[in-house]
């Protein structure tokens, strides 16, 4: 009787080990062979991309699609600040030969950051940090991290698609005026 227990127990253990080995050999790792680029991660056989990335394997870095120089005209308009003081010496105008230069950058922690340089005739260029949002292969919106140049504060937002860019900037002068600068439909050069 004792021998029968040992034989039964041995058979059960052998069957358990064989079943476990058979089950594990049939279970497929869903991410086996899936390569997620640019710090993407695999879950359930599909890549989950970081913000600013796309494609089936996170191979698209959207900011690289938009990196270029775009040219066009800037339209300047003045508006009153909350103080109610308006500089009457300023009039609306249009300035030709402006350029917006977007650089893709190398930040791998935040794929939404781009460097933007606004180049204007006869004036110093201004460098901004542009933060992309709502990225797709056909375009993105972006905002400008506000900066102060001398005492003037620049802020704004726009959209870019790799062929054209539009940017609305606000140039705020302390206690006197805000100038609205429209850089609309600039074309890729």
C-alpha positions in Angstrom: 0.0 0.0 0.0 2.9 2.3 0.9 4.5 1.5 -2.5 1.2 2.4 -4.3 1.2 5.8 -2.5 4.8 6.5 -3.6 4.0 5.5 -7.2 0.8 7.6 -7.3 2.6 10.6 -5.7 5.6 10.2 -8.2 3.1 10.0 -11.1 1.3 13.1 -9.9 4.5 15.1 -9.5 5.8 14.0 -12.9 2.5 14.9 -14.5 2.5 18.3 -12.8 6.1 19.1 -13.9 5.3 18.0 -17.5 2.1 20.0 -17.6 3.8 23.2 -16.3 6.6 22.8 -18.9 4.0 22.2 -21.7 1.9 25.2 -20.6 4.9 27.6 -20.4 6.2 26.5 -23.8 2.8 27.3 -25.3 2.3 30.7 -23.5 3.7 33.4 -25.9 5.4 36.5 -24.6 3.3 39.2 -26.4 6.3 41.7 -26.4 8.8 39.1 -27.7 10.4 40.6 -30.8 8.6 44.0 -30.4 11.2 46.8 -30.5 10.0 50.2 -29.1 12.4 53.0 -30.0 13.1 56.3 -28.2 12.4 55.0 -24.7 9.0 53.6 -25.6 7.7 50.6 -23.7 5.9 47.5 -24.8 2.7 46.3 -23.2 0.4 43.6 -24.6 2.5 43.4 -27.9 2.1 47.2 -28.7 4.4 50.1 -28.0 3.4 52.9 -25.7 5.3 56.0 -26.8 6.4 59.0 -24.7 4.7 62.3 -25.4 6.1 63.9 -28.6 6.6 60.5 -30.2 4.5 58.3 -32.5 4.4 55.4 -34.9 3.9 51.7 -34.3 7.4 51.4 -32.8 7.8 55.0 -31.5 10.0 55.7 -34.5 8.5 59.2 -35.2 9.9 62.1 -33.3 7.4 64.8 -34.2 9.6 67.7 -33.6 12.0 66.4 -36.3 9.2 66.7 -38.8 8.8 70.4 -38.0 12.5 71.4 -37.7 13.1 74.0 -40.5 13.3 77.7 -41.3 10.0 79.3 -42.2 9.7 82.8 -43.8 7.0 85.5 -44.0 5.8 88.9 -42.9 5.1 90.1 -39.4 2.0 92.2 -38.7 2.3 94.5 -35.6 -0.8 95.9 -33.8 -1.1 97.7 -30.5 -3.5 97.1 -27.7 -4.0 98.9 -24.4 -2.8 97.3 -21.2 -4.9 97.1 -18.0 -3.4 100.5 -17.0 -5.3 102.1 -19.8 -2.2 103.9 -21.0 -1.7 103.6 -24.7 1.4 104.7 -26.5 0.0 106.8 -29.3 3.3 107.0 -31.1 3.0 103.4 -32.3 0.9 102.6 -35.3 0.1 99.2 -36.8 2.5 98.0 -39.5 3.7 95.1 -41.5 7.4 94.0 -41.7 8.7 91.8 -44.5 11.5 89.2 -44.4 11.0 87.7 -41.0 12.1 84.1 -40.3 11.1 81.5 -37.7 13.8 78.9 -37.2 12.7 75.7 -35.4 15.5 73.3 -34.2 14.6 69.8 -33.2 16.9 69.7 -30.2 18.3 66.7 -28.5 16.4 66.5 -25.2 15.4 62.9 -24.7 13.6 63.5 -21.5 11.0 65.8 -23.1 10.4 65.2 -26.8 8.0 68.1 -26.9 10.7 70.8 -26.6 12.0 72.8 -29.6 14.2 75.8 -29.9 12.6 78.7 -31.8 14.5 81.7 -33.1 12.6 84.7 -34.5 14.9 86.6 -36.9 13.8 90.1 -37.8 15.4 92.6 -40.2 17.5 95.3 -38.5 16.8 93.9 -35.0 18.3 91.3 -32.7 17.0 87.8 -33.1 15.0 86.5 -30.1 15.3 82.9 -29.0 12.4 81.0 -27.4 11.6 77.6 -26.0 8.6 76.2 -27.9 6.6 73.4 -26.2 4.6 71.2 -28.6 1.2 69.7 -27.8 -1.4 67.6 -29.6 1.4 66.1 -31.8 0.5 64.2 -35.0 2.3 63.5 -38.2 0.3 66.3 -39.8 0.9 69.1 -37.3 1.1 70.3 -33.7 0.1 73.3 -31.6 2.8 74.9 -29.5 3.2 77.5 -26.8 6.1 79.8 -26.1 7.7 79.8 -22.7 7.5 83.5 -21.7 10.8 85.3 -21.7 12.0 88.8 -20.8 14.3 90.7 -23.2 15.5 93.9 -21.5 12.2 94.9 -19.9 9.9 93.6 -22.6 8.0 90.3 -22.0 7.3 88.0 -24.9 4.7 85.2 -24.8 2.5 83.4 -27.4 1.3 80.3 -29.1 0.8 78.9 -32.6 0.7 75.9 -34.8 3.1 74.1 -37.1 2.9 71.3 -39.6 6.3 71.0 -41.3 5.2 73.2 -44.3 3.8 76.3 -42.6 3.8 77.9 -39.2 1.7 80.5 -37.6 2.6 82.3 -34.4 0.8 85.0 -32.4 3.1 86.8 -30.0 2.4 89.4 -27.4 5.2 91.9 -26.8 4.4 93.5 -23.4 6.1 96.8 -22.6 6.0 97.7 -18.9 3.2 100.2 -18.1 2.7 101.4 -21.6 1.5 99.0 -24.2 1.2 95.4 -25.5 2.0 94.9 -29.2 0.3 91.9 -30.8 2.6 90.4 -33.4 1.0 88.1 -36.0 3.4 85.8 -37.8 0.9 84.0 -39.9 1.3 81.4 -42.7 5.0 81.4 -42.8 6.2 79.0 -45.4 9.0 76.5 -45.1 12.1 77.8 -46.9 
